[in-house]
Amino acid sequence: MNAKGIYTLANDTVCDQLIALLNSIEHNVSPDIPICVIPFDHRLEMVREEVNSRANVILFDDPEAIQKWENFAQEVWQVHPAARKKNWSRPPWGKGHHRRFAAFDGPFEKFVFYDADSLAMKPIDGIFEKLENYDFVFDDWEHRKPDKSTALDIPLIVQSGLYKEEDIRPKLHCSSLFGSKKGIFNQEELSFLKKQLVEVGEVAWISRWWDDAFLFNYLTLRCDRTLYNFTLSSNGQDRTGNCADADPFVNVDNVLYNQQGLKPIHRIHYMNYSSQDFARLCQGEDVNIRYKEEFLYYRFWKNLEDKPKVLKQPSLVTKLSRKMHQGVNKLWFYLVG
């Protein structure tokens, strides 16, 4: 059993991102901190190879814990109001993401979870310090979203009389980076939460079907545990951006800082960019990804000779082919989903 460690969630599809994340943790957090990779699914040939090449990295090996969370998600989402509209067919984006919650049953007493499409940018001592007094630690701006975009249906929850809006908003968060502790959401606690979701109907509080982050918001709110978000800190140095596609950063020796005030950031999150984009970038294609040079630096940090020397635009034929493929996929999803 380790006192502290890091989790992420990955499979072979995101192996380029996983390698970049692991390198950034070694570079900017610690070369020795234990890391555990939770399998997104069975596609793990390249992931296993990468894990085996690193002394401090292991693969999560508790299938019962993974199955516990898959069963929980399945039972909850099948009674969500959206399930009736979709004739209860699990959407493709729902597969695997809930496995991140297996971190609560893993080998680390206190832990930090990073999405694989992230790069660590500074030590996480501050997160572990907050875990001395809080059960959950986040660093995001979800609490600033308008009601129509929030993870939880705030007006509906307020109608229940259990919470006021001022109680709910500060507890809204994403799931791309969080700190927490082993043993939270044990079987007894999960049974209570599942009863509230399924039998009482509180699943309707969750705004979007099959979204692990939205479900996580319900769990952290309803379990009534302490929560801290760095973006709500009274210290302005703690309040930074983190999204590659939205926030401005400054590169200082391949470490990114918040542009306003040059404040250190915990991580840069490449949300809204596909794993295909990163695979093509690593093969030398000039993909439209913000802070792509920083990603390439960490992806090829240990094998610089393999880093693309020049990034080239795809041909017109390739672009047209991809457009057609995307159109077919959207049509298929519309007809089937």
C-alpha positions as CSV (number, residue, x, y, z in Angstrom):
1,M,0.0,0.0,0.0
2,N,1.3,3.4,-1.0
3,A,0.5,6.6,0.9
4,K,0.4,8.8,-2.2
5,G,0.2,8.2,-5.9
6,I,-1.2,9.2,-9.3
7,Y,-3.9,7.6,-11.5
8,T,-4.8,8.0,-15.1
9,L,-7.1,6.1,-17.5
10,A,-5.8,4.8,-20.8
11,N,-5.8,2.3,-23.6
12,D,-3.8,1.9,-26.8
13,T,-5.9,4.5,-28.6
14,V,-4.5,7.2,-26.4
15,C,-1.0,5.8,-26.0
16,D,0.7,8.9,-27.4
17,Q,-1.1,11.0,-24.9
18,L,-0.3,8.6,-22.1
19,I,3.4,8.7,-22.8
20,A,3.4,12.5,-22.9
21,L,1.5,12.6,-19.6
22,L,3.9,10.2,-17.9
23,N,6.9,12.1,-19.2
24,S,5.4,15.4,-17.9
25,I,4.8,13.9,-14.5
26,E,8.4,12.7,-14.3
27,H,9.6,16.1,-15.6
28,N,7.4,18.5,-13.5
29,V,6.0,16.5,-10.6
30,S,8.4,13.8,-9.5
31,P,10.5,11.1,-11.2
32,D,9.6,8.7,-8.3
33,I,6.0,9.1,-7.5
34,P,4.0,5.9,-8.1
35,I,1.6,5.9,-11.0
36,C,-1.2,3.5,-11.7
37,V,-2.9,3.2,-15.2
38,I,-6.5,2.1,-15.1
39,P,-7.5,0.2,-18.2
40,F,-10.1,2.0,-20.3
41,D,-10.8,-1.3,-22.0
42,H,-9.0,-4.5,-23.2
43,R,-6.8,-2.7,-25.8
44,L,-3.6,-2.6,-23.8
45,E,-0.8,-4.0,-25.8
46,M,1.1,-0.7,-26.2
47,V,0.1,0.5,-22.8
48,R,1.5,-2.7,-21.1
49,E,4.8,-2.2,-23.0
50,E,5.0,1.4,-21.8
51,V,4.1,0.5,-18.2
52,N,6.7,-2.3,-18.1
53,S,9.4,0.1,-19.3
54,R,8.9,2.4,-16.2
55,A,9.9,1.4,-12.7
56,N,7.3,3.5,-10.9
57,V,4.3,2.7,-13.1
58,I,1.8,-0.2,-12.7
59,L,-1.4,-1.3,-14.4
60,F,-4.5,-1.4,-12.2
61,D,-5.1,-5.1,-11.6
62,D,-8.4,-5.3,-9.6
63,P,-11.1,-6.4,-12.1
64,E,-13.7,-6.6,-9.3
65,A,-13.3,-2.9,-8.6
66,I,-13.6,-2.0,-12.2
67,Q,-16.7,-4.3,-12.5
68,K,-18.2,-2.7,-9.4
69,W,-18.2,0.7,-11.1
70,E,-19.3,-0.5,-14.5
71,N,-22.3,-2.2,-12.8
72,F,-23.1,0.9,-10.8
73,A,-23.0,3.1,-14.0
74,Q,-25.1,0.6,-15.9
75,E,-27.8,0.4,-13.2
76,V,-28.0,4.2,-12.8
77,W,-28.0,5.2,-16.4
78,Q,-30.6,2.7,-17.5
79,V,-33.2,4.7,-15.5
80,H,-32.1,8.1,-16.6
81,P,-34.9,10.0,-18.5
82,A,-32.7,10.0,-21.6
83,A,-32.6,6.2,-21.6
84,R,-36.3,6.0,-22.6
85,K,-35.7,8.2,-25.6
86,K,-32.7,6.1,-26.7
87,N,-34.4,2.8,-26.1
88,W,-31.6,2.1,-23.6
89,S,-28.6,1.7,-26.0
90,R,-25.4,2.8,-24.4
91,P,-23.8,5.6,-26.5
92,P,-20.2,5.1,-27.7
93,W,-18.9,8.0,-25.5
94,G,-20.1,6.2,-22.4
95,K,-17.8,3.2,-22.6
96,G,-14.9,3.0,-20.2
97,H,-14.9,6.5,-18.7
98,H,-16.6,5.5,-15.4
99,R,-13.6,3.2,-14.7
100,R,-11.7,6.2,-13.4
101,F,-13.7,5.8,-10.2
102,A,-11.8,2.6,-9.5
103,A,-9.2,4.9,-8.2
104,F,-11.3,5.0,-5.0
105,D,-10.5,1.3,-4.6
106,G,-6.9,1.3,-5.7
107,P,-3.5,1.0,-3.9
108,F,-3.0,4.7,-3.0
109,E,-4.3,6.1,0.3
110,K,-4.3,9.6,-1.1
111,F,-4.2,10.2,-4.9
112,V,-4.4,12.6,-7.8
113,F,-6.1,11.6,-11.0
114,Y,-5.1,13.1,-14.4
115,D,-7.0,12.6,-17.6
116,A,-4.6,11.0,-20.2
117,D,-5.1,14.0,-22.5
118,S,-3.3,16.3,-20.0
119,L,0.3,17.4,-19.3
120,A,1.3,17.9,-15.7
121,M,3.0,21.3,-15.2
122,K,3.9,21.6,-11.5
123,P,4.3,19.5,-8.3
124,I,1.1,18.4,-6.6
125,D,2.2,18.9,-3.0
126,G,-0.5,21.5,-2.7
127,I,-3.2,19.1,-3.6
128,F,-2.0,16.5,-1.1
129,E,-1.9,19.2,1.6
130,K,-5.5,20.1,0.9
131,L,-6.4,16.4,1.2
132,E,-5.5,16.7,4.9
133,N,-8.6,18.8,5.4
134,Y,-10.8,18.0,2.4
135,D,-12.1,14.7,0.8
136,F,-12.1,16.0,-2.7
137,V,-9.8,18.6,-4.4
138,F,-10.5,20.1,-7.9
139,D,-9.0,22.8,-10.1
140,D,-11.5,23.9,-12.7
141,W,-14.2,26.5,-13.5
142,E,-17.3,24.3,-13.9
143,H,-19.0,26.4,-11.2
144,R,-19.0,29.4,-13.5
145,K,-21.1,27.8,-16.2
146,P,-24.7,29.0,-16.8
147,D,-27.5,26.8,-15.6
148,K,-28.2,25.2,-19.0
149,S,-24.6,23.9,-19.2
150,T,-24.0,22.6,-15.7
151,A,-23.5,19.0,-14.8
152,L,-26.5,19.1,-12.4
153,D,-30.0,20.5,-12.9
154,I,-29.7,23.2,-10.3
155,P,-33.4,24.4,-10.4
156,L,-34.6,20.8,-10.1
157,I,-32.4,20.1,-7.1
158,V,-33.5,23.3,-5.4
159,Q,-37.1,22.2,-5.9
160,S,-36.3,19.2,-3.8
161,G,-35.7,21.4,-0.8
162,L,-32.5,19.6,0.1
163,Y,-30.1,22.2,-1.3
164,K,-30.0,25.8,-2.2
165,E,-28.2,27.1,-5.3
166,E,-25.5,28.7,-3.2
167,D,-24.8,25.2,-1.7
168,I,-24.6,23.5,-5.1
169,R,-22.6,25.9,-7.3
170,P,-19.3,25.8,-5.4
171,K,-19.4,22.0,-5.6
172,L,-19.6,21.8,-9.4
173,H,-16.5,20.4,-11.0
174,C,-15.1,18.3,-13.8
175,S,-13.4,15.0,-13.6
176,S,-10.2,15.6,-15.6
177,L,-8.1,16.4,-12.5
178,F,-9.0,15.6,-8.9
179,G,-7.5,14.6,-5.7
180,S,-9.2,12.3,-3.2
181,K,-8.7,9.3,-0.9
182,K,-9.1,5.5,-0.9
183,G,-12.2,4.1,0.6
184,I,-14.6,6.9,-0.3
185,F,-17.7,5.5,-2.0
186,N,-17.5,2.1,-0.2
187,Q,-20.2,-0.5,-0.9
188,E,-22.5,0.8,1.8
189,E,-22.3,4.4,0.6
190,L,-22.7,3.4,-3.0
191,S,-25.8,1.4,-2.1
192,F,-27.4,4.4,-0.5
193,L,-26.5,6.6,-3.5
194,K,-27.8,4.1,-6.0
195,K,-31.1,3.9,-4.0
196,Q,-31.4,7.7,-4.2
197,L,-30.6,7.7,-7.9
198,V,-32.7,4.7,-9.0
199,E,-35.6,4.4,-6.6
200,V,-36.1,8.0,-5.4
201,G,-35.4,9.3,-9.0
202,E,-32.6,11.7,-8.2
203,V,-30.9,10.5,-11.4
204,A,-33.0,13.2,-13.1
205,W,-30.8,15.7,-11.3
206,I,-28.0,14.7,-13.6
207,S,-28.1,16.9,-16.8
208,R,-26.6,14.6,-19.3
209,W,-26.9,10.8,-19.9
210,W,-23.8,8.6,-19.7
211,D,-21.4,11.4,-18.7
212,D,-19.0,10.2,-16.0
213,A,-18.2,13.8,-14.9
214,F,-21.8,14.7,-14.5
215,L,-22.4,11.5,-12.4
216,F,-19.3,12.4,-10.3
217,N,-20.9,15.8,-9.6
218,Y,-24.0,14.0,-8.2
219,L,-21.8,11.7,-6.1
220,T,-19.7,14.4,-4.5
221,L,-22.7,16.6,-3.8
222,R,-25.0,13.9,-2.3
223,C,-22.3,12.2,-0.2
224,D,-22.0,15.4,1.7
225,R,-18.2,15.4,2.0
226,T,-15.8,18.3,2.1
227,L,-14.7,19.7,-1.3
228,Y,-12.1,22.3,-2.3
229,N,-11.6,23.9,-5.6
230,F,-8.4,26.0,-6.3
231,T,-10.4,28.3,-8.6
232,L,-12.4,29.4,-5.6
233,S,-9.3,30.1,-3.5
234,S,-8.9,33.5,-1.8
235,N,-5.4,33.4,-3.0
236,G,-5.3,34.8,-6.6
237,Q,-2.1,32.7,-7.4
238,D,-4.3,29.6,-7.2
239,R,-6.8,30.7,-9.7
240,T,-5.6,29.8,-13.2
241,G,-6.8,28.4,-16.5
242,N,-6.2,24.8,-17.7
243,C,-7.8,24.3,-21.1
244,A,-5.6,24.1,-24.2
245,D,-8.4,25.2,-26.5
246,A,-9.5,28.2,-24.5
247,D,-6.9,29.6,-22.1
248,P,-3.8,31.6,-22.8
249,F,-0.5,30.3,-21.5
250,V,3.2,31.3,-21.6
251,N,5.9,28.7,-22.2
252,V,9.0,29.1,-19.9
253,D,11.5,26.3,-20.6
254,N,8.7,24.0,-21.8
255,V,6.6,24.6,-18.6
256,L,3.4,26.5,-19.1
257,Y,2.2,29.3,-16.9
258,N,-1.1,31.2,-16.8
259,Q,-0.6,34.2,-19.1
260,Q,-2.1,36.7,-16.6
261,G,0.3,36.9,-13.8
262,L,2.5,34.0,-15.0
263,K,0.9,31.8,-12.3
264,P,2.0,28.1,-12.3
265,I,-0.8,25.8,-13.5
266,H,-1.4,22.2,-12.3
267,R,-1.9,20.9,-15.8
268,I,-2.9,21.8,-19.4
269,H,-5.9,19.8,-20.5
270,Y,-6.3,19.0,-24.2
271,M,-10.1,18.6,-24.1
272,N,-12.0,18.7,-27.4
273,Y,-9.1,17.3,-29.4
274,S,-9.4,13.7,-30.5
275,S,-6.8,10.9,-30.0
276,Q,-6.6,10.7,-33.8
277,D,-5.4,14.3,-33.9
278,F,-2.6,13.5,-31.5
279,A,-1.7,10.3,-33.4
280,R,-1.4,12.3,-36.6
281,L,0.6,15.0,-34.9
282,C,3.1,12.5,-33.6
283,Q,3.4,11.1,-37.2
284,G,4.4,14.6,-38.5
285,E,1.1,16.1,-39.6
286,D,0.4,19.8,-38.9
287,V,-2.8,19.3,-36.9
288,N,-4.8,22.2,-35.5
289,I,-4.0,21.7,-31.8
290,R,-3.1,24.6,-29.6
291,Y,0.2,24.1,-27.7
292,K,1.1,21.3,-29.9
293,E,4.8,22.0,-29.7
294,E,4.6,21.6,-25.9
295,F,2.8,18.3,-26.4
296,L,5.5,17.0,-28.8
297,Y,8.2,18.0,-26.4
298,Y,6.8,15.8,-23.7
299,R,5.7,13.0,-26.0
300,F,9.3,12.6,-27.4
301,W,11.2,13.7,-24.3
302,K,12.8,10.3,-23.9
303,N,13.2,9.6,-27.6
304,L,14.0,12.9,-29.2
305,E,15.3,11.2,-32.4
306,D,11.7,10.1,-33.2
307,K,10.2,13.6,-32.9
308,P,8.9,14.9,-36.3
309,K,11.5,17.4,-37.6
310,V,8.9,19.3,-39.7
311,L,5.1,19.3,-39.5
312,K,3.3,19.0,-42.9
313,Q,-0.2,19.8,-43.9
314,P,-2.3,16.8,-45.1
315,S,-3.1,16.6,-48.8
316,L,-6.4,17.9,-50.2
317,V,-7.4,14.3,-51.0
318,T,-6.8,13.2,-47.4
319,K,-8.8,16.2,-46.1
320,L,-11.8,15.3,-48.4
321,S,-11.6,11.7,-47.4
322,R,-11.8,12.5,-43.8
323,K,-14.7,14.9,-44.3
324,M,-16.6,12.1,-46.0
325,H,-15.8,9.6,-43.3
326,Q,-17.0,12.1,-40.6
327,G,-20.2,12.6,-42.5
328,V,-20.9,8.9,-42.7
329,N,-20.2,8.5,-39.0
330,K,-22.6,11.3,-38.1
331,L,-25.3,9.9,-40.2
332,W,-24.8,6.4,-38.7
333,F,-25.0,7.8,-35.2
334,Y,-28.2,9.8,-36.1
335,L,-29.9,6.7,-37.5
336,V,-28.8,4.2,-34.8
337,G,-28.4,6.4,-31.7
